[in-house]
Amino acid sequence: MLPSQLSSGDVIADRRADYAKMLAEGGEPASAGELMEQALELVPHWAAGWFTLATYREKAGDAPGAIAALNEVLALDAGDVFGARLKLAVLGAVAVPDRPPSLYVERLFDDYADRFETSLVGKLGYSVPGKLAALIAGTADISTHFQLAVDLGCGTGLFGPEIRGRVDRLEGFDLSKGMLAKAAEKGVYDHLGQADLSLEPLLSGVFDAGLAPGRADLITAADVLMYLGDLHGVMAITRMLAADNAVFAFSVEDAEHPEGYVLRHSLRFAHSEAYVREVLADHGFAVQDLARSIIRMDAGKPVHGILFITRKSA
């Protein structure tokens, strides 16, 4: 749920927060911020309230005030479930982190699971699963059928139906239990498991599930890597999962920048082609094909992405 929907535990503070939300929705973020300040005088340890106040202050053009509120969030919430450090990075107050907090990503997608497909596909024109599957099928000199496919960050399982007919066994892993429940409803995965894209949690989740290293001949990550900055960790996982000559197919948001990666105001990362190629080479993967495409809309604007088909060297 959104931070503004998390109760403070105080009826009066919650009522003021509700009024503040109405003001913000009516285009008065500065007034909304003042009401949130009054609410927080009653409940100064309300992390969600401080995060909401930061949002109102930022919309009102008060960046220093937003930064101060976000620092209060971090002081109260060591696990950073609200992604306050990401917001601080966007505002230029801290260095850009290598990845978002796992608790933030898990909560974000658990809340989003029920409306994910309606919103992403229906409203935002999300198209990566079909485009990535087509690129796999159309890339020369790679297999058209796979024994074992591992779908990293499978979400609600949108990619599963696109590839199911070309794999003997399909496994999906995601951090969000809510997303995994939706993926299970599709009935296309042979196994689904909860796992993180940070190195140790994912290795524990995947290998405890019975998937030995070096068994997968197809690994996919559709619209997942934008929730990571530094890609070396996930590439180490991919290398360990992949058999010799295995295919790794994935998408990134295009940084449209000559090198490195950037954190955008959406709190997603975008990567340059040069950076991705460098990381792939470091882990023994070669690019077989790539395509640039609009992968979805965001706030009425197209989000440009790069789809990669790569292969692990023998």
N, C-alpha and C positions, 0 to 999 in steps of 0.2 A: 504494500500500500504506500501511498505518497506520504512523505513526512508530515504534511499538514493534516493528515487523517489519523495520526497516531495520538491518542488521548494523552493529556498531561496528567490525568488523575484528579484534576481540580475542575469543578463544574464552571466556575466563573472564568477561569483561564481558558477553558475550552470554548466558552461562549464568545469571549473576546477574539479568540483565534478564528472562529467561524465568521464573525463580522469582518475581521481583517481579510479573510479569503474573499468575501463578497466585494470588498473595496478593491482588492487586487484584480479580481475578474472584471470589475467595472473600470479599470484603467487608472486606478489611484494607488500605485505601489507605495508611495511615500507615506500616505495616510495609513495604509495597511501595516507598514512597518512600525508606525507609532503605536498602533493597537497591539501588535505583537510584543512590543517592548513592555507595554502594560501587563500583558499576560505573563511575560517572563519575570516580572517583578514578583508575581505570586508563586511561580514555579521555576526558580533559577536553574534547576538541574534538569530541565526538560530539553534533551538533546535535539529531538525532532523540531521543537519550537525554535531553537536557535538556528537550525538549518533553514526553516521556513523564513525566519527573519532575514537571513543572509540572502535568500532568493528575492525578497521584496526590496531590500536595499540595493542589490545589484540592478534590478529593473528600474529603480529610481535614480540610477546613476551614481550611487554612493559606494564606490568600490572599496575604499578604506573601511567603511562600516560593514560591508559584506565580509571582508577579510577578518575583521574582529569577531563577527558572529561565527564564522566557520572555525576559527581557532577555539571558540567556546565549545563547539561541537566535538572537536578532536579531544579536548580536555575531558569531556564527559563520556566519550565513546571511543575507547582505545581500539576496538575492532574496526572502526570507521564504516559502519554499515550503511551510512548515507553517502559515502564517496566524497567527504568534505575535502580530503587532500587533493582529489582530482580537480575540484572546483578552485581550490587555492592555486593549483598549478595553472589553470586557465587564466586566472586573474593575475598571474605573474608573481605570486607571493612565495611560492616554493618551487623547487626544481620539478620537472616533469618526472613522475614515477615510471618505473619500467612496466608496471601492470597495475590494474585497479585492485582494491581489496577484495578477497574472495567473498567475504560476507556481503559486500555491496552488490556484487554480481549475482550472488545466489538470491538475495532478497528481491532485487530488481526483476529477475525473471520468474521467480515464484509468483510475484504479484501480477506479472504480465501474461502468465501462461493461459488463462482463460480467454483472453481477448487477443492473443498474439497473432494468430493467423488472420483473423478478421481485420485487425489493424494493419499488419505488415503487408499482407498480400492484397487484401481488398482495398485499403485506403492508400497505401504507400507504394503500390506497384512492385513489390519485392519479387525479383525474378532469378536470383542466383541458382537455386536448385536445378531448374530446367536448363539454364545456360551452361552450368558446369557439367551436367550429365551429357549434354550435346557435345561439349568440347572434348570430353573423355572419349566419346564414341567416334569423334571425327579426327582425333589425333593419330597421325601415321605411326606405325611401328610400335604400338603398344597393344596389349591384349584387349579383346572385346568381351572377354568373360573372366571372372575372378573367383577364386576359391573362397577367400575370406576378406571381407571389407570391414573396416573400422571407421565409423562416422564420429569424429571428435566434435564435441559441442553440438550434438544432434538436435537439441532443442525439442520442438514438438514433432520432429520426424519428417519435415518437409522434403528432405533429400532422399529418404528411404524409398518411397514409391518410384522415384526417378531412376534408381539403380537396381532395385530388387530383382528385376528380370535378368540381370547380367551377373549375379553373384550367387554362389552356393550357400554362403552363410554371411549374415549381416549383423554387426554388433554396433550399438550406439552408446555413447557416454556423454553425460552432461552434468553440470554442477547443480542444476535446479531439479528438485524432485517434482515440482509442479509441471515442468516441461516434460520430464520423463513419463509422467502419468499420461499426458496427452499423446506422446509418441507411442506408448503402449496401446492406446486405443486404435491406432492404425493397423496393428497386427502384421506389420511387415518386417520387424526386427526379430532375430532369433535370440538376442540377448540385449538387455538394457541395464546400464549401471551408472551409479552416481560417481563422478570423479572430477577433480579439479584440473585445470590446464597448467597449474604450477607443477614443477617436476615431481616432487616426492608424493603428494597426494594422488596424482594421476597414476603413477607407477603402482602405488599400493592398490588403487581401485581396479585398475585394468588387470594386473597380474594376479591379484587375489581372485579375480573372476575366472581365472583359468586360461587366459590368453598369454601363451608363452612368447617371449621375445622372438622376433624374426619370423613370425607366422603369417602376417598380413601381406597380401599382395596388392591391396588397394586401401589407402587411407585418405579420408576426405575431411575437410574443414570448411564448410560453406558458411560464410558470414560470421565467422568466429574470431579470427585473428585481429579484428578491429577492437577487441576487448583485451588485447595485449599490446604492449609497446615493443619491448625487446623480444624478438622471436627465437632467440637461441634456445631457451628452455623448451618450448614446444617442438622445436626441430630435433632436440636431443631425444625427446619422447618418440617422435616420429621415426627417427633412425633406429631406435631400439625395437619398435614394433614391426618395422618393415623387413620383409624378406629381400634378398638380392633381386634387383630389377623391379622392385615394387613401385607402384605409381602413387604419388601423393598429389591430390587435386584439391585446390583451395582458392579462396578469394581474399582479397584485401581491399580496403578503401584506398584509392589512389591519392597519395599525398600531393601529386602534381608539383613535385619538388625534386631537385636533382639527387638528393641523398637523405638517408636517415628516415626518421618517422616523426610525426607531430601529433599532439593531443588537441582535438578540436573542441569547440564549445558544446558539441553534442556529448562530450565526455567519452568519445570513441577515438581510437588511434587510426591514423592513416599512414601508409608506408609507401616509400618510393620504390620503383622497380629496381633501381640499382641496389638499394639496401636488401631487398628480398633476395635478389640474385646472389649477393655476397653471403648472406646467411645460409642459403641453400648449398652453395659451394663449400662452405666451411663444414657442412654436415654430410657431404657426399651425395648431393642430389643435383641433377642437371635439368634445366628447363627444356621440355620437349615442345611446348606450345604455350601461347598466352593470348588473351583477348582483353581488350578494354571495352567497358560497357557501362551504361547507367544501370546501377543495381537496385535502386529504389529512390523514392522521393523523401525529402526531409524539409519540413517547414515550407513546402511548395517549391523547393529547389531540387534539381537532380543531384544524386550522390554518385560520383564516378568511381568505378572500381576496376581492378585488374584480376582476371581469372588465370590461374597458373595450372598447367599440367607438367609435373616433374617426375623424374624417375631416379631411384637409388642405384648407384653404381654397384656392380657385382663385386 
